[in-house]
Amino acid sequence: MKKPITAIGEKSLIRDFIKPYFNAKDDPAGVGDDCAMVNFGEKIALLSTDRVPSDLTAFKLGILSFYGLGDYLARLNLSDIAACGGQAVGLLLNLGLPSDITYDDVQALCHGFGGCAERHGATVLGGDVTSACELSISATSIGKVVSGQVLTRRGARPGDSIFISRPLGLTPTAFRVFLGKLEPQFSADSLALLRRQFTDMQPMLTLGQSLGASGQCGACMDNTDGIGQSLSELSEASKCAFVVHSAALRVSPVVEQLNRAVGTRPLDMIFDGGADFSLVGTLRGTWTNESASARFNHPLELIGVVESGKGVWLDNGQKIPLAFHGWNYLSDHSK
């Protein structure tokens, strides 16, 4: 009996079939990282592609307009360039349009997409327009990086420090609040903060370039599936264990408020699914929040260390496997 794809899921499909099929030699430039990499000598071209589904939660909830949807698509794709330490060059836009979408809405989507591209120094170079049963939009991002400064997921090694570049848990909290219709329990300022997780999180291109140029960043990726999922993918790619120190975790008051409201623990929330386009990775040696933030001119939080072994662990006096949910498309177990 043939297995339905939902019995496998996105992550297993990539790990067990797509990556070994298209990248049998495990080439760092091929399938398996945030970007494909084409070497042109002194420069490496970075290429990535991503799609925004028509049922994107923030769009369904009315937090994002069509303008915001186009902006979000561009941010999502440019974030992959940031994760590899690259400079954005261009974007290709692909539009699958249903017959009932209005001309004004298509214009707004394109304005949002183009505005984000311009903001980050990229040019919209072309793409494709076709009909579709439902709205289907995707893009391809193009970047460049100096050879020797490209960041990948596979360079972490024991003794490295684990960093995150945006606060933990705010995007999972935003999903839980808006999907659960819990807005009356939160202040206007807290709700504005949570909406900004969908509307304002920009790709961290400057930070990515700084990390790449420093020679101090062992591994890096962007967070589009949840911090727990990101740590798991970095651990797998680098063939090391990622150990999170509970004492190093900072929990936002709005995350704590949600946990009180729904009766869960902060740890059940902060590593959960959700995209904030932050960078997650490792730095060589021992760092503090202050030394890392000063070195890279951006607030970084150091949340753990890399050790020999495999998997993602929580050290709260004893090491236990870190439990988390993350986005895993095509799966019955996706979040």
C-alpha positions as CSV (number, residue, x, y, z in Angstrom):
1,M,0.0,0.0,0.0
2,K,1.4,3.4,-1.0
3,K,2.0,5.9,1.8
4,P,0.1,9.2,1.6
5,I,2.4,12.2,1.8
6,T,0.8,13.2,5.1
7,A,2.3,10.1,6.7
8,I,5.8,11.5,5.7
9,G,5.7,15.3,6.0
10,E,7.8,18.0,4.6
11,K,11.0,17.6,6.7
12,S,11.2,13.8,6.2
13,L,10.5,14.2,2.5
14,I,13.4,16.6,2.1
15,R,15.8,14.6,4.4
16,D,15.0,11.1,3.2
17,F,14.4,11.6,-0.5
18,I,14.8,15.1,-2.1
19,K,18.2,15.9,-0.6
20,P,19.9,12.5,-1.3
21,Y,18.2,12.3,-4.7
22,F,19.3,15.7,-5.9
23,N,22.4,16.1,-3.8
24,A,23.8,12.6,-3.5
25,K,27.3,13.9,-2.7
26,D,26.1,16.2,0.0
27,D,27.6,19.2,-1.7
28,P,27.2,22.3,0.6
29,A,26.2,24.3,-2.5
30,G,23.3,22.0,-3.3
31,V,20.0,21.0,-1.8
32,G,19.9,21.2,2.0
33,D,20.6,24.8,2.9
34,D,18.8,28.1,2.9
35,C,20.2,29.0,-0.5
36,A,21.7,27.2,-3.5
37,M,25.2,28.5,-4.2
38,V,26.8,29.0,-7.5
39,N,30.5,29.7,-7.4
40,F,31.8,32.4,-9.8
41,G,35.3,32.6,-8.3
42,E,35.6,35.6,-6.0
43,K,31.8,35.8,-5.7
44,I,29.1,33.3,-5.0
45,A,25.6,33.7,-6.3
46,L,22.8,32.8,-3.8
47,L,19.5,31.5,-5.1
48,S,16.4,30.6,-3.1
49,T,12.6,30.2,-3.7
50,D,9.6,30.2,-1.4
51,R,5.9,30.4,-1.5
52,V,3.2,32.1,0.6
53,P,0.1,30.0,0.9
54,S,-3.3,31.5,0.2
55,D,-4.4,30.6,3.7
56,L,-1.5,32.4,5.4
57,T,-2.8,32.9,8.9
58,A,-2.1,36.7,9.1
59,F,-3.8,37.2,5.8
60,K,-6.9,35.2,6.8
61,L,-7.1,37.1,10.0
62,G,-7.0,40.5,8.2
63,I,-3.7,41.5,9.9
64,L,-2.1,41.6,6.4
65,S,-3.7,43.3,3.4
66,F,-2.9,42.4,-0.2
67,Y,-0.1,45.0,0.1
68,G,1.1,43.3,3.2
69,L,0.9,39.9,1.6
70,G,3.3,41.0,-1.2
71,D,5.6,42.6,1.3
72,Y,5.6,39.4,3.4
73,L,6.4,37.3,0.3
74,A,9.5,39.4,-0.4
75,R,10.6,39.4,3.2
76,L,10.3,35.6,3.4
77,N,12.5,35.2,0.3
78,L,15.1,37.8,1.1
79,S,15.5,36.3,4.6
80,D,17.1,33.2,3.0
81,I,19.8,35.5,1.5
82,A,20.4,37.0,4.9
83,A,20.8,33.5,6.4
84,C,23.7,32.9,4.0
85,G,25.4,36.2,4.7
86,G,24.5,37.6,1.3
87,Q,23.7,40.9,-0.2
88,A,20.3,41.0,-2.0
89,V,20.4,41.6,-5.7
90,G,17.0,40.7,-7.2
91,L,13.7,38.9,-7.0
92,L,11.5,37.0,-9.4
93,L,7.7,37.1,-8.7
94,N,5.4,34.3,-9.7
95,L,1.6,35.0,-9.5
96,G,-1.1,32.3,-9.8
97,L,-4.3,34.3,-9.9
98,P,-7.9,33.1,-9.4
99,S,-10.5,34.6,-11.7
100,D,-12.3,36.5,-8.9
101,I,-9.3,38.5,-7.6
102,T,-9.5,42.2,-8.4
103,Y,-7.1,44.3,-10.4
104,D,-6.7,46.6,-7.5
105,D,-5.7,43.7,-5.2
106,V,-3.1,42.5,-7.7
107,Q,-1.7,46.0,-7.9
108,A,-1.5,46.3,-4.1
109,L,0.2,42.9,-3.8
110,C,2.8,44.0,-6.4
111,H,3.3,47.3,-4.7
112,G,4.0,45.6,-1.4
113,F,6.4,43.1,-3.0
114,G,8.3,45.8,-5.0
115,G,8.4,48.2,-2.0
116,C,10.1,45.6,0.1
117,A,12.6,44.7,-2.6
118,E,13.5,48.4,-3.1
119,R,13.9,48.8,0.7
120,H,16.6,46.1,0.8
121,G,18.4,47.1,-2.4
122,A,16.9,44.4,-4.7
123,T,15.3,44.7,-8.1
124,V,12.2,42.9,-9.2
125,L,13.6,41.3,-12.4
126,G,10.6,39.4,-13.8
127,G,8.7,36.2,-13.1
128,D,5.5,34.6,-14.3
129,V,1.7,35.3,-14.2
130,T,-0.8,32.5,-14.7
131,S,-4.3,31.5,-13.8
132,A,-5.0,29.3,-10.8
133,C,-7.9,27.8,-8.8
134,E,-6.8,29.8,-5.7
135,L,-4.3,32.5,-5.1
136,S,-0.8,31.1,-5.3
137,I,2.2,33.4,-5.0
138,S,5.9,32.6,-4.9
139,A,9.2,34.2,-5.5
140,T,12.8,33.5,-6.2
141,S,15.5,35.6,-4.5
142,I,19.0,36.2,-5.9
143,G,21.9,37.4,-3.9
144,K,25.7,37.5,-3.8
145,V,28.4,37.0,-1.2
146,V,32.2,37.1,-1.2
147,S,33.7,33.7,-1.5
148,G,34.8,32.5,1.9
149,Q,32.1,34.6,3.7
150,V,29.1,32.5,2.9
151,L,27.1,31.1,5.9
152,T,25.7,27.6,5.9
153,R,23.9,25.3,8.4
154,R,26.7,22.8,8.6
155,G,29.6,24.6,10.3
156,A,28.8,24.4,14.0
157,R,31.2,22.5,16.2
158,P,31.6,21.6,19.8
159,G,32.4,24.6,22.0
160,D,30.4,27.1,19.9
161,S,27.8,29.4,21.5
162,I,24.2,29.3,20.2
163,F,22.6,32.7,19.4
164,I,19.3,34.1,18.4
165,S,18.7,37.5,16.9
166,R,15.1,38.3,18.0
167,P,13.3,37.6,21.3
168,L,11.9,34.1,21.8
169,G,8.3,33.2,21.6
170,L,6.6,36.3,20.3
171,T,5.4,34.8,17.0
172,P,4.0,31.6,18.5
173,T,2.3,33.8,21.1
174,A,0.8,36.0,18.3
175,F,-0.6,32.9,16.6
176,R,-2.1,31.6,19.8
177,V,-3.7,35.0,20.7
178,F,-5.2,35.9,17.3
179,L,-6.3,32.4,16.4
180,G,-7.8,31.8,19.8
181,K,-9.5,35.2,19.8
182,L,-7.8,36.1,23.1
183,E,-7.4,39.8,22.2
184,P,-9.7,41.1,25.0
185,Q,-7.2,39.7,27.6
186,F,-4.3,41.8,26.3
187,S,-3.5,45.5,26.3
188,A,-3.5,47.6,23.1
189,D,0.3,47.9,23.3
190,S,0.7,44.1,23.6
191,L,-1.6,43.5,20.7
192,A,0.3,46.0,18.6
193,L,3.6,44.2,19.5
194,L,2.1,40.8,18.4
195,R,0.7,42.2,15.1
196,R,4.2,43.5,14.3
197,Q,5.4,39.9,14.3
198,F,3.5,39.6,11.0
199,T,3.8,43.1,9.6
200,D,7.2,44.5,10.5
201,M,9.8,41.7,10.8
202,Q,12.4,42.6,8.2
203,P,15.0,40.2,6.8
204,M,18.3,40.7,8.7
205,L,20.6,41.2,5.7
206,T,23.0,43.6,7.4
207,L,23.4,41.3,10.4
208,G,23.9,38.3,8.1
209,Q,26.7,40.1,6.2
210,S,28.4,41.1,9.4
211,L,28.3,37.5,10.7
212,G,29.7,36.2,7.4
213,A,32.5,38.7,7.2
214,S,33.5,38.1,10.8
215,G,34.7,34.6,10.4
216,Q,33.2,33.9,13.8
217,C,29.8,32.4,12.7
218,G,30.0,28.6,12.4
219,A,26.4,27.9,11.3
220,C,23.4,30.0,10.5
221,M,19.8,29.8,9.2
222,D,16.7,32.0,9.3
223,N,13.8,31.2,11.5
224,T,10.7,30.5,9.4
225,D,9.5,27.2,11.1
226,G,10.0,27.9,14.8
227,I,13.2,28.2,16.9
228,G,13.0,24.6,18.0
229,Q,12.8,23.4,14.4
230,S,15.6,25.7,13.4
231,L,17.9,24.3,16.2
232,S,17.0,20.8,15.1
233,E,17.9,21.4,11.5
234,L,21.2,23.1,12.5
235,S,22.0,20.2,14.7
236,E,21.3,17.7,11.9
237,A,23.3,19.6,9.3
238,S,26.3,20.2,11.6
239,K,26.2,16.7,13.1
240,C,26.4,18.1,16.6
241,A,24.2,18.4,19.7
242,F,22.6,21.7,20.5
243,V,22.2,22.3,24.2
244,V,19.9,25.1,25.3
245,H,20.5,26.5,28.9
246,S,17.2,27.3,30.6
247,A,18.9,29.9,32.8
248,A,19.9,31.8,29.6
249,L,16.3,32.1,28.3
250,R,14.6,35.5,28.5
251,V,10.8,35.3,28.3
252,S,8.8,38.4,27.3
253,P,6.1,39.6,29.6
254,V,3.5,39.1,26.9
255,V,4.5,35.5,26.5
256,E,4.2,35.0,30.2
257,Q,0.8,36.6,30.1
258,L,-0.4,34.2,27.5
259,N,0.9,31.2,29.4
260,R,-1.0,32.3,32.5
261,A,-4.2,32.8,30.3
262,V,-4.1,29.4,28.7
263,G,-2.4,27.4,31.5
264,T,0.8,26.4,29.7
265,R,4.5,26.8,30.5
266,P,6.7,29.4,28.8
267,L,8.9,26.6,27.4
268,D,5.8,25.1,25.7
269,M,5.5,28.4,23.7
270,I,8.9,29.9,23.0
271,F,10.3,27.2,20.8
272,D,7.0,26.7,18.9
273,G,6.2,27.2,15.2
274,G,6.2,30.6,13.5
275,A,8.3,32.8,11.3
276,D,10.0,36.0,12.5
277,F,12.9,36.0,10.0
278,S,15.4,36.1,12.8
279,L,18.8,34.5,12.4
280,V,19.7,31.5,14.5
281,G,23.2,30.1,14.6
282,T,26.5,29.6,16.4
283,L,29.5,31.7,17.2
284,R,33.0,30.3,17.8
285,G,33.9,30.1,21.4
286,T,32.3,31.7,24.5
287,W,30.3,34.9,24.2
288,T,28.0,36.9,26.4
289,N,24.9,38.8,25.2
290,E,26.8,42.0,25.7
291,S,30.0,41.0,23.8
292,A,28.1,39.5,20.9
293,S,25.7,42.5,20.6
294,A,28.6,44.9,20.6
295,R,30.6,42.9,18.1
296,F,27.8,42.6,15.6
297,N,26.0,45.9,16.3
298,H,22.7,44.2,16.9
299,P,21.1,42.6,20.0
300,L,21.9,38.9,20.2
301,E,20.9,36.5,22.9
302,L,23.2,33.6,23.7
303,I,21.0,30.6,24.7
304,G,23.3,27.6,24.9
305,V,26.3,25.7,23.6
306,V,27.2,23.1,20.9
307,E,28.4,19.8,22.2
308,S,29.4,16.4,20.7
309,G,26.5,14.2,19.9
310,K,23.2,14.9,18.1
311,G,19.8,16.3,18.7
312,V,18.5,19.3,20.7
313,W,18.6,19.3,24.5
314,L,17.5,21.5,27.3
315,D,19.8,21.8,30.3
316,N,17.9,22.9,33.4
317,G,20.2,21.1,35.8
318,Q,20.0,17.9,33.9
319,K,19.9,17.4,30.1
320,I,16.6,16.3,28.6
321,P,15.4,16.3,25.0
322,L,13.9,19.7,24.1
323,A,10.3,19.2,23.2
324,F,8.9,21.6,20.5
325,H,6.4,21.9,17.7
326,G,7.3,23.5,14.4
327,W,5.9,24.0,10.9
328,N,6.0,20.7,9.0
329,Y,4.0,21.1,5.9
330,L,2.3,18.0,4.3
331,S,2.1,16.3,7.7
332,D,-0.7,15.3,9.9
333,H,1.5,16.4,12.7
334,S,2.2,19.9,11.5
335,K,1.5,22.8,13.8
